[in-house]
C-alpha cells in the first residue's frame, strides 16, 4: 500500500540534520511530514523560519486539530506531545517520555496506530532513547523505518537505540535518507 505519512524524530544535532534532509527532498515531494525535534519549552519559534529556508514545502507549527495535508512539514510545538488521529493532529500535555515533551515515541506510536503500513518513520541524531519504541511500533504495523547512520550523527545514541530495539529497514546518511524518500514517494 502507498505511504501516506512521514514521521521524523530528532534531538541533539537535529536542527542541522533536518536542514540537510529537507534541502535534499525533491520540490515535487508531496507526502506530509510530521517532526518532533526535542527543544526547551521556552524555545523561540525561529525554528520554523530556519526550516522554511531549507525547503519549498510549507513548514508549520501544529495547532490542535490541524488537518494533515500534502506538501506540508509539520513541527510539534514546544512542550506538547504531537499525536496523529484520523487525518488530523492532536496535542497533549501528558507527562514527558524520556524527559521529553514532545516525545518521538508518542508521535510514532500514534502514527503507526492510524496509518499502519503506510507510515514511514525516520530516526535522526539524538542523545537519548526516545524514538526506539516508536520505531518498533511503526515496524510492527508494517511501516518502513529508516535510521540515520550513527557514524554520521552528531549524537549516535538515538539511532543506535532504534537499531537495537527493532529490525530497521535502512541505515543511511542524511542525503541517502532524502534520496530514499524521493524514490518511495
N, C-alpha and C positions, 0 to 999 in steps of 0.2 A: 504494500500500500504506500502511496505517496506521502512524504513527510509534510507535516503541517506547522510545526513549531520548533524553533531552535532555542534551547536554554543554555546560558553560559554562566559559569561561576568563576570568580577571580577574587584574590585577596592581595597580599603583599606583592607589589610589582604589577598589579593588574591594569593600572591605567596605561602603562606603556604597552602591555600585551594587547589590550583591547584596541588601542590605536592601530597597531600593526594589523590585527585581524580585520578590523573594519576597512582599513585602507585597501586591503587585498581583495575584498569582495567585489564581484562584478557589478557594474552600475545597474544591470537588469535584475539583480538579486531581489526576490520578492517575498521570501518567507519571513514571517515576523520573528524577531529575535528578542528574547527577554533575558536581561542581565541582572545578576546580583554581583555587585562589587562591594566587598566589605569596606565600610567607611564609618567614621565617627558620626554620632547622631547630630552633632552640631556643624557638620561639614557644609561648606557653602555649595551652591549649585553650579559653580563654574565647570563641574564635571560634564554637564550637558553640552556647554559650548565647546569644551575640549574635544569631546567625542564627535560632535557635529562637524568639526573641521576635518575629520578623518573619513567621512562618508557622504555620499549623496542621498542615503536613506534618511528618513526623518527620525531624529533622536528625541525621545520624550520621556520625562519622568512620569511614572504611572500614578494615576489617581484612582481611587477606589471605583470599581465597576466600569473602568475604561474597556471598550471593546478591543479585541485583538484583531488587528488589521495588517494586511500585507504591506511591505515597504517601510515598516517601522522598526526602530530599535528602541525597546522599552527598558528603562532603568528603574530598578527598585528604589524607592525613596529611602533616605536615611532613617533608621530606627523603626522601619516597618518590614515585616515579612511580606513577600510577594507570593501570592498563590494564584494558580490557574483554575478557573472554573469553566463551564461550557461557554467558550468563545468570549470570555471576558476575564478581567483580573479582579482579585480581591486583596485587600490589605489587612494585616493583622498586627496587633501589638502583643501577641503571645510571648512567652518567655524566650530569651535568646537561646540559640542552639550553637554549641561550641563557642560560647561567649559572643555570638554574632546575631544581630538583627539589623538588616535582613540576613536570612540564612539561605545558603545554596541548597542544602538538603530539602528545606521546605519547598522551594521553587521546583526543584527537580522531581520530588515525590508527587507534588500536586500535578505537574505536567504529565508525568507517567500515568497517573490515575485517569486523567481526562483524555490525553492524546495517544496513550498506549504506544503501539509500534510506530506511530507517526511522529514520535519525539526524537530529536537529535540533541543529546547532552554533551556539552563541552566543558571540561575542567582545565582551567589555566593555573598559572602560578599562584602560590599562596603558602602561608606559614602555619596552617592548622589542618585538621582533618575534615572540615566542613566540605560537603560535596561527595564524599566517598559513599555514604549510604544512599544519597540521591542518585548517583551514577548507577549503583546496584539496582535501584528501583526502576530506572529507565531501561536498563538491560533486561531485568526480569519481565518487563512488559513488552519486550521485543523491539525496543528502540535501539538507536545507534549511539554509542558512546565513544567520543574522541577525547584524548588527553594530551595536553602539551608535553612534549618530551621533557622529563625532569632536568636533563642536561642543558636545556635551553631556557629553563625557568629561572627568574630571579630568586625564587624560593621554591625548591622542589618538593616540599612536604605535602602539599595538597595533591599534586599529580601522583606522587608516589603512593599516597593513601588510597586514591581511587584505583590505581593499578593493583594494589594489594587486596582491595575489597571485592573487585569484580573482574570478569573477563572483558576488558575493554576491546573495542573493535580496532582502534588505531591509536598509536602513539606517534605524534607528529610535531614538527616545528610549527610556529605560528603561520608562516606563509603556506605550508603544506596543509594546515587545517583549513585555511581560507580556500585554497585550490580544491580541496575535497568537498567543501560546502558548495562551491560553484558547480562542481560536477553533479553532486547529489540533487541540487535544487534548480 
